[in-house]
Every structure is written in C-alpha cells, then in structure tokens.
Amino acid sequence: MIKKIDKKNKFVSVFNQKTGFYARSGVIENGKDTGVDPFMASFPELIDIGIMGSCSSGKSGICIKSGIECYQNGLEIDKPDMPLEDFKKLIDECENKTFQVALGGRGDPDMHKDFKQILEYSREHQVIPNFTTSGCGMTEEKAEIAKEYCGAVAVSWHEADYTLKTLDLLIKKGVKTNVHFVLSQKSIQRAYELLSAKGFPEGVNAVVFLLHKPIGLGTKAKILGMDNPLASKFFDLASDWDMGIHKLGFDSCSVPGLLNLAHGIDEDSFDTCEAGRWSMYISADMKAMPCSFDALGNWEHDLRQSSIAQAWASPQFEEFRKFFRRACPGCRDRRSCMGGCQIANDIVLCGRSERELPKIS
C-alpha cells in the first residue's frame, strides 16, 4: 500500500498496487477530516499516456465497422509512436508521485514495438501500467507480459470474434480484465440487452461504460441524449446490478447521468471529471493536456520544453480548471458534478434548470 500526503491541498491518498484499491481523505484541517473533497492534487495521480501515434487496426476500419467512431481518428491520422526514451523520461518524473499510467493513444498499446520494455520500466519505477486494446493483435506472449506487469487490461467491446478471443485469452492467463463499452444513441439498446441478459463473458472483472464523444471521427448524431427513453431504463438497471457477477463502472463523463437517471447509488462513489485536477493526458509527441479529448490542443503544454510538474502548474491547465470552480453554482449536486464535460458539453446528461456553464476565455 502506497500512502501520499499532499501538504499543499491538505489530503491523504492511498493506493494498493496489487488490488488497485484507491481512496483519499477529505480536506484535513487541524488534524481532522472535514469531509470536503479536495479540488485537486499537487501532481497528477493518474496519467493517460498516448504511446501510440498510429493505428494499424484503425486503418483497416475495424473500429468503424464495429460501430465505434474513434475520437483519436486512427483511420486518417498516422503519426510516429512515442519513443521508448520519451516514455522513460515521463516515468522518471512520475516515480513516487503518480500511482498509475493508462497506456493508449491512437492505436493498441500492445502493438508498440517496445511494448514489453514500456510495461517493465513503468513497473520497475513503482508506477502501475494499465492499457486498453481492441485485441486485434493480442497474442499469448503479450497476454503473459500483461499478466506480469499490468494492474489491469481493458478490451474495447467490438462484439467481434477477436473481442471474445482476447477476453478469453486474458482471463485464462489470470489478467485482471475489464470491458470498455462505448455508450451512444445507437449502442444503448445493445448495452441494455447485454446487462439484462447478463451477457458479458464470465470472468470479466468489470464492465466500464464510456460516453460517446463527438471528437475526431465521433459524430453528434451518436450522442446519447436525455430524451432517449432507454437511457433512463439503462441507468435504472445499472443501479440494481448484482456486483457478484462482475463490477460495473462508468467514466467520469457519465456522472451527470448517474446523478439524474440512476437511483440508490452512494454519491461518494462518484468521481466527476478529473482532467487537470487528478489526471492529465500526454500524446505520443509529448504534448501534455488536461484531457485526451482536447483534440484541438487548446490547453496543451509542450513537454519537450518543460516538465510534467511545470505543465500541471501552467496557465493552460489553470485556465481549464476555472470551469470546474465556476460551473452550476446553484445546483445541489455541484460538488459531485462540477458541470460535467467542458470540451463536449452536449454529452452531459443533465436537463436541470440550475445548469449554468461559465464562459471561459
């Protein structure tokens, strides 16, 4: 168990490297926990590192055929993958500061030429690596590497032969394996059917639902709206889920939907948008930004000219945080939501009259 004391922001966080358990205190005043959530950390506790600048499966249109519109646009954009030396530089900065890195980018991290060395170096420096894959290039050897070094592996739900084969392979190898399912206007019906039928493969650790975003190849037509009657039914079903089958999770973009459409879930289990407050994204060409959905680079900071700590304290990141400080001041659930996503605010599942988004210059 790793324990971190953030003196600047007055809280304590703990992370179990074996189980992935994470918890943090409220703001501590005069030696007592006030119960008020700290706004941010002094250094990102999780970093999403886009080691892949290219995508071999994207070029073949696999994601599009599966109904997923890649927000990184791996179908059309082809850039160099992150060099191993750049990755090592990042991990050196993160040692004893960052709990985990989530490896991703434009393509499957297990297709990186230095895949094993990347995982190995991260683990050696006490930063737990995880990654998400389509499974198209997964092999027994790669699954064994993942078992040795990773905290968990997520498989994007394409509901194809390679999806099921990859899930089966990882589970049999003893890898903690999650499913990532993109929730959209078109996929919500299938998500509801699978949950109702308990239809995800046996042995999956958790199914994590991610909201579709109109970024990259993502279209506005697929945004899941409050007016879709299946949205309410789906969140209602998820509220009563039997965790003995497998766990359910939601990305932080889904928190407004949980607040407005789910029932009986402890709001202390919600963690709203962590971008720029608890996490950051680093692209294959060493650009740091609060969130990977910042496709236009509005808040990016060049790490070839500075450090992660400098990016975290930069005017760009502080400008991004202003939204969370100011959004929806009159809402009773402001603490749990903070206005939702500012990059794609049309994905926010909220129809409340109290919703008031700040104008950030």
Helices and strands as residue ranges (DSSP letters): E 2-6, E 11-15, E 22-24, E 28-29, E 32-33, E 46-52, H 56-59, H 62-65, H 84-94, E 100-105, G 109-111, H 115-124, E 128-133, H 140-149, E 153-156, H 161-172, E 177-183, H 188-196, E 206-211, G 220-222, H 229-239, E 247-250, G 252-254, H 255-261, G 267-269, E 279-282, E 287-289, E 301-302, H 308-312, H 315-326, H 334-337, G 345-347
